Amino acid sequence: MRPQDLLVYLVTDRSLCMGRSLEEVVAQAAEGGCTMVQLREKETDTGEFVELARALHRLLKPLSIPLLINDRVDVALAAGVEGVHVGQSDMLPEDVRRIMGPDAILGLSVETEAELLDAQNRPVDYLGIGPVYPTRTKKDIHGSPWGPDGLRRAMGLSSIPLVAIGGVQRDNVRDVAGSGVSGIAVVSAICSAPSPAEAARELVYTMKEGAR
């Protein structure tokens, strides 16, 4: 397992970027201290997806911020990024690991306690656990919200680092940090912020303070 800084993990959504380019929002998030980025594109054709991944990778690699691709192993390979994040209905983590190799960062989404327990034997580096709170950003999440108490319970069940996702915003991030998770994954909290840099900076600060 490769240790990663998962503290504030940006998951992209171009539709939430308030008219700004994704490159601009990601650059600002990086300036503000976000520690990892996942490029999530559900409706983009493969060629555009690869070019967008390459553009973001050129931006992030000099800053030592890993870029992961949501679901698409082929796009990750073509763009030469650091890893892939998959869901329960995507390619099996074992197959992703075999294709991507031992040094790639591999994340897996879990929504239920059963999925959390099953994932303990998978070759993954972190688990995206959620939703923490009700959210409309990720429409493919169907599990009941975990809440901070549920996250604390999950921490006792997992030997794999947990990243909390789903409804995490500036007004509740301190409660999430107090659960002991390794990080938060956010979408609108950065993508839709008036200043993505300032939003990322505040989330980083609150996560560090809340974990003390």
Protein Blocks (a to p, Z undefined) as FASTA:
>chain_A
ZZddfkbacdddfklnnopafklmmmmmmmnopabdcdddfkbcfklmmmmmmmmmmmmm
mnopacddehilmlmmmnopabdcddfklccfklmmmmnopkbccddddfbfklmmmmmm
pccfbdcdddfbdcfklmmbcbdcebjmlmmmmmmmpcbdcddeehiafklmmmmmmnop
abdcdfklmmmpmblmlmmmmmmmmmmmmmZZ
